[in-house]
């Protein structure tokens, strides 16, 4: 079998020779190809001697052309650094600056014939001493994951080739594949790695259902064949890559270990958010009053250009549009903005404010072509402009503008310094826009800066964290791996309205999650155009089950539910209230994301990797471990097809029980638009509370736990904290593990572990509603509890039985702040 690297060289030489065919003819082409093949083969026959020495957690391989460090960082995580000529280069912003390369002390290094083997209980790696050098990685079962041959030779050209088992599906790389296909999660055709524009996303990362590979690089290209992945165009002199083995959720957790876990977002960002272009202080108050009067929950209002004194001197790009001036003679839009009074009034009604930011600033004062604004003059004097980018025209004002270079620490610090007063006056959420335009030249994009948006988010994160203990939250128009560690969310760009556009967003979301960004959003309702009432209602239902629930539209487009008529309003209101009922569940999974990098929305193949039908499933996804959602995205639909994976599932709204591994036909009401195909997984726990008009309007003193016990243990970790600050980093939180299982004798066992953390939670009791059992007795910590005399909700320390849409249930109310063990018989 011909060496893979040799085959690649032959192919490249063939391509060069084929170009010569137009001049020298077919005969010479064939002759030249044979010579190229012979020369390459001879070069491969030259043996190279390698010396292998043991290092902490691994080995160092040294040869005449370079060296390779191979070490385990965790039982399922391997680091390999290929250094041609011994070169080592700095890591890129992909990698977490706080990552400590501490070797796994449990790794065992042994000689095995012609190879040295490093082994843990989760994986092993074999390094040959003979030429050609081979590095082979295996999972715990001994099944090969990837293999590299002569990696030093490849790395000298900034390339790497990974051999893998034929037929394995590949994921990751980019939000769109090489063919621009947004209708698939699969990346079997490879992809160019770049953040891109308008909701683009990229990562030098690919994975399967068994393992994942991260290459530290600013950009690059994945070229795939059935049994190999070639990475080219790496940005570093050495090729440092990491291999994680395990299930998709395990390798995504390893990715977060390497590139940074997302900090907890403010709790308000998990509620409903109304973005709008074209708003005033007066109108905003009227809109908020209507939300409150109708009891449609909402937590935040985000402004487009309107909030800023855009185009004015004295750093107008950074401050509230609160006063009239020579450059802004129009009536002020937010007279109480700069004083903080406007934000104070809305905060009293549970509304947080956010504002748009741009990476560019106007150059000249209005009416001038030479007198610079103060901000532009400073940027000019201190070299803060984005390099080699010419002046362009701002579409909003028609005036000259330039982008800032956020890769510079001075730019980031200067930017936040002038933004801090707006934060102090009430802007607590940031909407960063158009940094994906960095590299524009005369309207044509010649390059994308993968890190421009990341660095803009970094400016906000570092600046605000140095200024306040309030959590940082920004939403941005593209994503490159590593940005998630800066309180950074992405939205999918300026999309069209309509059902087809809405359908497309499902795969866009799931593909972005495959790249390590757990916080994703979209302009629900569409940015361009005006959705039909049905489209709006269905889009709000879809958005209820994405990480960030937000609406937006083009200038003067309104996205409030009542704008679209009573039927759409009723459907949208029901969906939004459901999200607020599920906030204890949603926020608890946010803590999971902070601990593991795995967010609440998960592609189905993450949770069910052995089901081939889910390999490219994008119409449904898991919302946490308990819920599967498949939103209606087709106009007039009356029957919705849903594939349910293995297990037992219950219709959340109707209670119908389904066996998994089948496609069901779900009846949909095409007149009311209120059907959301939502299913509960048996063996799971769902936490909920009464719906509120905004997050923590009334701190929940009671949380309902809907428990669907199965033979395998169900587990849920309830989590809460102040929702606003970083005090949780010092242990100020409430965290309690709850588990449930069905015994062989049909008894049900519930376990509430001791709460951890120092947060003084308002939570006093759980109402545990155990489905599928009408108990005859309930025992708490060895003592039989009294059965309640009446009512469906028992008093503390009592229990009742009843029947709901799921069938029989037993409900028990218990104290939440202690260890408890219950048995239902």
MIKOLBA-134038 format. One line per 4 residues: number of its first residue (from 1); for each residue x, y, z of C-alpha. Coordinates in steps of 0.2 Angstrom, whole numbers, plus 5000, padded with zeros to 4 digits. Layout:
% MIKOLBA-134038
NUM) X/Y/Z | ...
END
This chain:
% MIKOLBA-134038
1) 5000/5000/5000 | 5007/5017/4995 | 5011/5029/5009 | 4997/5042/5011
5) 5010/5057/5011 | 5018/5050/4995 | 5001/5048/4987 | 4997/5066/4991
9) 5014/5072/4984 | 5010/5062/4968 | 4993/5070/4967 | 5001/5087/4968
13) 5015/5083/4956 | 5001/5076/4944 | 4992/5093/4945 | 5007/5103/4940
17) 5011/5091/4926 | 4993/5092/4920 | 4995/5110/4918 | 5010/5108/4906
21) 4999/5097/4895 | 4993/5112/4885 | 5011/5115/4880 | 5021/5099/4879
25) 5007/5086/4875 | 5001/5070/4882 | 5016/5059/4880 | 5028/5071/4889
29) 5014/5073/4903 | 5014/5054/4906 | 5033/5053/4906 | 5034/5068/4918
33) 5022/5060/4930 | 5032/5043/4930 | 5048/5053/4934 | 5039/5063/4948
37) 5032/5047/4956 | 5049/5038/4955 | 5057/5053/4963 | 5045/5054/4977
41) 5046/5035/4980 | 5065/5036/4981 | 5064/5051/4994 | 5052/5041/5004
45) 5064/5026/5005 | 5077/5036/5014 | 5076/5030/5032 | 5076/5042/5046
49) 5081/5037/5064 | 5070/5043/5078 | 5074/5043/5097 | 5060/5042/5109
53) 5062/5048/5127 | 5049/5047/5141 | 5042/5063/5147 | 5029/5067/5161
57) 5013/5059/5154 | 5020/5055/5137 | 5036/5054/5126 | 5047/5066/5115
61) 5051/5059/5098 | 5067/5067/5090 | 5073/5065/5073 | 5085/5073/5060
65) 5071/5084/5053 | 5062/5089/5069 | 5053/5083/5085 | 5036/5078/5092
69) 5029/5080/5109 | 5016/5067/5113 | 5007/5069/5130 | 4991/5065/5139
73) 4982/5079/5147 | 4967/5070/5154 | 4963/5051/5152 | 4953/5054/5136
77) 4963/5069/5130 | 4980/5069/5120 | 4991/5083/5115 | 5003/5081/5100
81) 5015/5095/5095 | 5024/5092/5079 | 5039/5104/5077 | 5048/5104/5060
85) 5066/5109/5064 | 5062/5110/5082 | 5052/5126/5079 | 5039/5131/5092
89) 5027/5145/5089 | 5014/5155/5101 | 4997/5148/5102 | 4983/5157/5094
93) 4967/5165/5102 | 4958/5148/5099 | 4966/5141/5114 | 4962/5146/5132
97) 4976/5158/5138 | 4973/5150/5155 | 4975/5132/5149 | 4989/5123/5159
101) 4997/5109/5150 | 4998/5098/5165 | 5002/5080/5160 | 4990/5066/5166
105) 5000/5058/5180 | 4990/5041/5177 | 4997/5039/5160 | 5008/5023/5158
109) 5022/5022/5145 | 5028/5005/5139 | 5038/4998/5125 | 5029/4986/5114
113) 5040/4979/5100 | 5044/4992/5088 | 5033/5005/5096 | 5031/5015/5112
117) 5014/5015/5119 | 5006/5028/5131 | 4990/5021/5139 | 4976/5027/5151
121) 4960/5019/5155 | 4951/5029/5141 | 4964/5029/5127 | 4981/5024/5120
125) 4993/5030/5108 | 5007/5021/5099 | 5023/5029/5092 | 5034/5018/5080
129) 5053/5020/5081 | 5055/5015/5063 | 5054/5025/5047 | 5041/5030/5042
133) 5036/5037/5059 | 5018/5032/5063 | 5007/5039/5077 | 4991/5029/5080
137) 4978/5033/5093 | 4966/5021/5100 | 4950/5021/5111 | 4948/5011/5126
141) 4942/4996/5117 | 4958/4996/5106 | 4949/5002/5091 | 4959/5014/5080
145) 4954/5032/5080 | 4967/5041/5069 | 4984/5038/5062 | 4997/5050/5056
149) 5012/5045/5045 | 5027/5056/5044 | 5019/5070/5053 | 5035/5081/5053
153) 5036/5081/5034 | 5018/5087/5033 | 5020/5100/5046 | 5034/5108/5038
157) 5022/5113/5024 | 5009/5118/5037 | 4999/5103/5034 | 4993/5087/5043
161) 4985/5071/5037 | 4974/5060/5048 | 4969/5043/5043 | 4953/5036/5050
165) 4941/5022/5047 | 4932/5023/5031 | 4914/5028/5031 | 4914/5039/5047
169) 4904/5054/5047 | 4913/5070/5050 | 4906/5086/5059 | 4913/5103/5064
173) 4924/5113/5054 | 4912/5127/5048 | 4894/5133/5049 | 4893/5129/5030
177) 4902/5115/5021 | 4913/5117/5006 | 4898/5118/4994 | 4890/5131/5004
181) 4877/5118/5010 | 4868/5124/5026 | 4855/5110/5025 | 4867/5097/5032
185) 4877/5094/5048 | 4889/5083/5039 | 4906/5089/5034 | 4911/5074/5024
189) 4916/5086/5010 | 4927/5096/5021 | 4927/5115/5023 | 4937/5130/5023
193) 4940/5136/5041 | 4935/5154/5044 | 4922/5164/5054 | 4915/5172/5038
197) 4901/5185/5038 | 4883/5186/5042 | 4881/5173/5055 | 4896/5163/5049
201) 4906/5152/5060 | 4922/5142/5060 | 4934/5131/5070 | 4949/5121/5066
205) 4941/5106/5073 | 4932/5090/5067 | 4924/5076/5076 | 4915/5060/5074
209) 4904/5050/5086 | 4919/5042/5093 | 4933/5056/5094 | 4937/5074/5090
213) 4953/5083/5083 | 4957/5101/5087 | 4971/5110/5077 | 4977/5126/5084
217) 4977/5138/5069 | 4970/5155/5063 | 4961/5148/5048 | 4965/5133/5037
221) 4956/5121/5026 | 4950/5103/5028 | 4951/5092/5013 | 4942/5075/5015
225) 4942/5058/5007 | 4933/5042/5013 | 4948/5037/5025 | 4957/5053/5028
229) 4956/5071/5033 | 4970/5083/5027 | 4972/5100/5036 | 4981/5113/5026
233) 4985/5131/5028 | 4989/5131/5046 | 4995/5147/5054 | 5008/5141/5065
237) 5026/5135/5062 | 5023/5120/5072 | 5007/5109/5071 | 5000/5107/5088
241) 4984/5097/5089 | 4974/5088/5102 | 4964/5072/5101 | 4949/5068/5112
245) 4940/5051/5113 | 4923/5048/5119 | 4905/5052/5115 | 4900/5068/5106
249) 4896/5077/5123 | 4913/5071/5130 | 4923/5077/5116 | 4914/5094/5116
253) 4918/5095/5134 | 4936/5092/5130 | 4935/5105/5117 | 4929/5118/5130
257) 4943/5112/5141 | 4956/5117/5128 | 4948/5133/5121 | 4938/5140/5136
261) 4922/5137/5145 | 4908/5150/5143 | 4905/5160/5159 | 4887/5161/5165
265) 4877/5173/5156 | 4865/5185/5165 | 4849/5176/5169 | 4839/5190/5160
269) 4847/5185/5144 | 4838/5168/5145 | 4821/5177/5144 | 4812/5185/5129
273) 4822/5199/5121 | 4814/5212/5110 | 4827/5220/5098 | 4821/5235/5087
277) 4828/5247/5074 | 4818/5263/5075 | 4814/5267/5093 | 4812/5281/5105
281) 4811/5283/5124 | 4793/5286/5123 | 4789/5272/5111 | 4799/5260/5121
285) 4790/5264/5137 | 4773/5261/5128 | 4779/5245/5121 | 4785/5239/5138
289) 4769/5244/5146 | 4759/5234/5133 | 4769/5219/5137 | 4766/5221/5155
293) 4747/5224/5153 | 4745/5208/5142 | 4757/5198/5154 | 4768/5193/5139
297) 4785/5190/5148 | 4799/5200/5142 | 4816/5204/5150 | 4826/5215/5138
301) 4825/5228/5125 | 4839/5230/5113 | 4842/5246/5102 | 4849/5248/5085
305) 4857/5264/5079 | 4844/5274/5088 | 4852/5274/5106 | 4868/5282/5100
309) 4873/5299/5096 | 4880/5292/5079 | 4889/5305/5069 | 4891/5318/5083
313) 4908/5323/5090 | 4914/5320/5108 | 4913/5301/5105 | 4895/5301/5099
317) 4898/5282/5094 | 4899/5277/5112 | 4886/5288/5121 | 4867/5290/5122
321) 4857/5301/5110 | 4851/5312/5123 | 4855/5330/5118 | 4853/5341/5103
325) 4868/5348/5095 | 4874/5357/5079 | 4878/5340/5071 | 4861/5332/5078
329) 4848/5346/5077 | 4834/5333/5077 | 4824/5331/5093 | 4833/5319/5105
333) 4827/5301/5105 | 4832/5297/5123 | 4832/5312/5133 | 4834/5302/5149
337) 4847/5290/5142 | 4863/5298/5147 | 4858/5302/5165 | 4853/5284/5168
341) 4835/5289/5173 | 4828/5280/5158 | 4836/5263/5162 | 4832/5265/5180
345) 4813/5267/5176 | 4813/5252/5165 | 4823/5242/5177 | 4810/5244/5190
349) 4798/5235/5177 | 4811/5221/5175 | 4818/5227/5158 | 4836/5227/5155
353) 4843/5238/5140 | 4855/5233/5127 | 4863/5244/5113 | 4871/5241/5096
357) 4890/5244/5094 | 4900/5245/5078 | 4919/5242/5075 | 4920/5258/5064
361) 4919/5276/5068 | 4916/5291/5057 | 4931/5301/5052 | 4925/5319/5049
365) 4913/5331/5057 | 4897/5333/5048 | 4900/5344/5032 | 4919/5343/5033
369) 4931/5332/5023 | 4946/5337/5034 | 4941/5341/5052 | 4942/5324/5061
373) 4930/5319/5075 | 4939/5317/5091 | 4938/5299/5091 | 4945/5297/5074
377) 4959/5309/5077 | 4964/5298/5092 | 4964/5282/5082 | 4974/5291/5068
381) 4987/5297/5080 | 4989/5280/5089 | 4988/5268/5074 | 4972/5260/5080
385) 4965/5257/5062 | 4962/5240/5055 | 4978/5237/5045 | 4978/5239/5026
389) 4960/5243/5025 | 4955/5258/5015 | 4942/5271/5020 | 4924/5266/5016
393) 4907/5275/5016 | 4895/5272/5031 | 4879/5266/5024 | 4869/5274/5038
397) 4876/5292/5036 | 4884/5292/5019 | 4900/5298/5027 | 4918/5292/5027
401) 4922/5279/5040 | 4936/5266/5045 | 4937/5251/5056 | 4947/5249/5072
405) 4959/5235/5075 | 4953/5226/5090 | 4968/5214/5090 | 4978/5228/5099
409) 4976/5229/5118 | 4977/5248/5116 | 4962/5249/5105 | 4952/5237/5117
413) 4956/5248/5132 | 4952/5264/5123 | 4936/5257/5116 | 4929/5252/5133
417) 4935/5268/5142 | 4923/5278/5132 | 4909/5265/5133 | 4909/5264/5152
421) 4898/5279/5154 | 4885/5271/5143 | 4886/5255/5154 | 4885/5266/5170
425) 4869/5274/5162 | 4860/5257/5160 | 4867/5248/5144 | 4870/5231/5151
429) 4869/5220/5135 | 4880/5223/5120 | 4875/5220/5102 | 4891/5220/5092
433) 4888/5221/5073 | 4898/5221/5057 | 4915/5217/5063 | 4914/5203/5050
437) 4916/5216/5037 | 4935/5218/5042 | 4944/5216/5026 | 4932/5224/5015
441) 4939/5233/5000 | 4928/5243/4989 | 4913/5233/4993 | 4921/5217/4989
445) 4927/5205/5003 | 4945/5200/5000 | 4948/5192/5017 | 4940/5188/5034
449) 4948/5191/5050 | 4943/5176/5061 | 4948/5186/5077 | 4940/5203/5074
453) 4924/5199/5082 | 4932/5189/5095 | 4943/5203/5100 | 4929/5215/5100
457) 4920/5204/5112 | 4936/5202/5122 | 4936/5221/5123 | 4919/5221/5131
461) 4922/5207/5142 | 4939/5213/5149 | 4933/5231/5150 | 4917/5227/5159
465) 4924/5214/5171 | 4937/5227/5176 | 4924/5240/5179 | 4910/5230/5187
469) 4905/5213/5194 | 4889/5213/5183 | 4890/5199/5170 | 4895/5203/5153
473) 4884/5198/5138 | 4886/5202/5120 | 4878/5195/5104 | 4889/5195/5088
477) 4887/5192/5070 | 4900/5178/5067 | 4910/5166/5078 | 4927/5158/5078
481) 4932/5145/5091 | 4938/5153/5107 | 4926/5168/5107 | 4914/5158/5119
485) 4925/5162/5134 | 4921/5180/5133 | 4903/5180/5137 | 4900/5179/5119
489) 4884/5174/5109 | 4881/5173/5091 | 4866/5177/5080 | 4864/5171/5062
493) 4865/5187/5053 | 4852/5198/5043 | 4841/5184/5037 | 4825/5185/5027
497) 4808/5182/5034 | 4797/5168/5028 | 4795/5149/5031 | 4810/5144/5020
501) 4822/5155/5029 | 4815/5149/5046 | 4818/5131/5041 | 4836/5135/5036
505) 4840/5142/5054 | 4838/5125/5062 | 4854/5118/5053 | 4863/5134/5055
509) 4860/5133/5074 | 4865/5115/5076 | 4880/5117/5065 | 4886/5131/5075
513) 4884/5121/5091 | 4895/5108/5083 | 4909/5121/5083 | 4909/5125/5102
517) 4897/5140/5103 | 4883/5135/5115 | 4875/5152/5114 | 4866/5155/5097
521) 4852/5166/5092 | 4843/5172/5076 | 4832/5187/5071 | 4816/5178/5075
525) 4803/5184/5062 | 4817/5187/5050 | 4827/5204/5048 | 4821/5208/5030
529) 4803/5208/5026 | 4787/5207/5036 | 4782/5189/5041 | 4764/5183/5040
533) 4755/5180/5056 | 4757/5161/5054 | 4776/5163/5051 | 4778/5174/5066
537) 4769/5163/5077 | 4778/5147/5072 | 4795/5157/5073 | 4792/5162/5091
541) 4788/5144/5095 | 4804/5139/5087 | 4814/5152/5096 | 4807/5147/5113
545) 4818/5131/5111 | 4835/5140/5106 | 4848/5146/5118 | 4843/5164/5116
549) 4825/5169/5112 | 4825/5185/5103 | 4815/5195/5089 | 4822/5208/5077
553) 4818/5217/5061 | 4824/5230/5048 | 4821/5248/5052 | 4804/5252/5059
557) 4798/5234/5058 | 4789/5229/5074 | 4790/5211/5081 | 4779/5212/5096
561) 4766/5198/5097 | 4751/5209/5096 | 4756/5217/5079 | 4752/5200/5071
565) 4734/5198/5076 | 4725/5189/5090 | 4728/5171/5084 | 4747/5174/5082
569) 4747/5184/5098 | 4739/5169/5108 | 4751/5156/5100 | 4767/5167/5103
573) 4761/5172/5121 | 4758/5153/5125 | 4776/5149/5119 | 4785/5163/5128
577) 4776/5159/5144 | 4781/5141/5142 | 4799/5146/5141 | 4797/5156/5158
581) 4789/5141/5166 | 4805/5131/5161 | 4817/5144/5167 | 4823/5133/5182
585) 4827/5119/5170 | 4835/5131/5157 | 4846/5140/5170 | 4852/5124/5178
589) 4858/5119/5160 | 4867/5135/5159 | 4877/5130/5174 | 4881/5113/5165
593) 4887/5124/5150 | 4899/5133/5161 | 4906/5117/5169 | 4907/5107/5153
597) 4905/5118/5137 | 4889/5108/5132 | 4874/5119/5131 | 4855/5116/5133
601) 4853/5114/5114 | 4861/5098/5108 | 4860/5089/5091 | 4851/5072/5092
605) 4867/5063/5087 | 4876/5070/5102 | 4864/5061/5114 | 4861/5046/5102
609) 4877/5043/5093 | 4873/5025/5088 | 4857/5028/5079 | 4862/5031/5060
613) 4845/5039/5057 | 4851/5054/5067 | 4868/5057/5059 | 4861/5072/5049
617) 4845/5075/5059 | 4841/5094/5059 | 4823/5095/5061 | 4823/5090/5079
621) 4835/5092/5094 | 4837/5089/5112 | 4833/5104/5124 | 4843/5098/5139
625) 4843/5079/5142 | 4824/5078/5145 | 4815/5086/5131 | 4815/5083/5112
629) 4808/5097/5101 | 4803/5097/5083 | 4795/5114/5079 | 4783/5117/5065
633) 4792/5126/5051 | 4780/5124/5036 | 4765/5134/5032 | 4748/5126/5034
637) 4755/5110/5041 | 4742/5098/5048 | 4753/5083/5051 | 4771/5084/5057
641) 4783/5070/5055 | 4795/5067/5070 | 4808/5053/5072 | 4809/5048/5091
645) 4825/5039/5096 | 4827/5024/5107 | 4818/5024/5123 | 4800/5029/5129
649) 4794/5047/5125 | 4778/5056/5131 | 4770/5070/5121 | 4773/5085/5133
653) 4756/5093/5129 | 4745/5078/5127 | 4753/5065/5137 | 4753/5051/5124
657) 4766/5038/5126 | 4777/5033/5112 | 4790/5019/5110 | 4806/5026/5102
661) 4815/5021/5086 | 4800/5026/5075 | 4794/5040/5065 | 4777/5047/5071
665) 4764/5058/5063 | 4760/5072/5075 | 4743/5081/5072 | 4745/5100/5070
669) 4731/5113/5071 | 4734/5123/5056 | 4721/5136/5062 | 4727/5141/5079
673) 4746/5138/5077 | 4748/5133/5095 | 4755/5115/5093 | 4773/5113/5097
677) 4779/5095/5095 | 4788/5093/5111 | 4792/5076/5119 | 4798/5071/5137
681) 4811/5057/5138 | 4807/5043/5150 | 4820/5043/5164 | 4822/5062/5166
685) 4817/5076/5177 | 4810/5093/5172 | 4811/5108/5184 | 4798/5122/5182
689) 4789/5136/5191 | 4774/5147/5188 | 4777/5159/5173 | 4782/5177/5177
693) 4782/5193/5168 | 4801/5193/5169 | 4815/5183/5176 | 4815/5183/5196
697) 4800/5195/5196 | 4796/5184/5211 | 4811/5173/5217 | 4804/5156/5216
701) 4801/5148/5234 | 4794/5133/5226 | 4800/5122/5211 | 4790/5108/5203
705) 4800/5093/5198 | 4791/5082/5185 | 4799/5065/5186 | 4798/5052/5174
709) 4806/5037/5182 | 4814/5022/5172 | 4825/5008/5176 | 4840/5018/5172
713) 4843/5032/5185 | 4837/5049/5180 | 4848/5064/5186 | 4845/5083/5187
717) 4856/5096/5195 | 4846/5110/5201 | 4856/5127/5201 | 4853/5145/5205
721) 4862/5160/5210 | 4860/5179/5210 | 4859/5179/5191 | 4868/5195/5189
725) 4886/5194/5196 | 4901/5183/5196 | 4899/5179/5214 | 4896/5161/5208
729) 4915/5160/5204 | 4918/5161/5223 | 4905/5148/5227 | 4890/5159/5230
733) 4877/5148/5222 | 4864/5134/5226 | 4867/5117/5218 | 4858/5101/5222
737) 4859/5085/5213 | 4842/5075/5212 | 4840/5058/5205 | 4826/5045/5203
741) 4825/5027/5197 | 4811/5014/5196 | 4815/4998/5206 | 4813/4980/5201
745) 4798/4979/5213 | 4790/4994/5204 | 4794/5005/5219 | 4802/5022/5214
749) 4817/5029/5223 | 4821/5048/5224 | 4837/5055/5231 | 4840/5073/5235
753) 4859/5076/5239 | 4865/5090/5251 | 4865/5107/5243 | 4882/5115/5240
757) 4887/5133/5239 | 4884/5148/5250 | 4870/5157/5240 | 4854/5160/5251
761) 4841/5154/5239 | 4823/5159/5240 | 4819/5141/5237 | 4810/5132/5251
765) 4802/5117/5244 | 4801/5105/5229 | 4784/5098/5223 | 4790/5081/5216
769) 4777/5075/5204 | 4781/5057/5200 | 4773/5051/5184 | 4767/5033/5181
773) 4763/5028/5199 | 4749/5030/5211 | 4758/5026/5227 | 4751/5017/5242
777) 4764/5023/5254 | 4778/5036/5253 | 4793/5034/5265 | 4805/5049/5268
781) 4821/5045/5277 | 4814/5029/5284 | 4798/5038/5291 | 4781/5036/5282
785) 4773/5052/5277 | 4755/5056/5279 | 4743/5056/5264 | 4735/5073/5261
789) 4716/5074/5264 | 4712/5083/5248 | 4718/5094/5234 | 4731/5091/5221
793) 4745/5100/5229 | 4750/5092/5246 | 4757/5102/5261 | 4775/5100/5266
797) 4779/5082/5272 | 4763/5075/5264 | 4758/5067/5247 | 4743/5064/5236
801) 4739/5054/5221 | 4730/5060/5205 | 4729/5059/5186 | 4734/5071/5173
805) 4738/5071/5154 | 4752/5058/5157 | 4741/5047/5168 | 4743/5042/5186
809) 4755/5052/5197 | 4760/5054/5215 | 4765/5071/5221 | 4775/5075/5237
813) 4781/5091/5244 | 4797/5091/5253 | 4810/5104/5260 | 4823/5108/5247
817) 4838/5113/5258 | 4843/5096/5265 | 4847/5078/5261 | 4832/5067/5258
821) 4828/5050/5252 | 4811/5045/5247 | 4803/5028/5242 | 4786/5027/5234
825) 4778/5010/5235
END
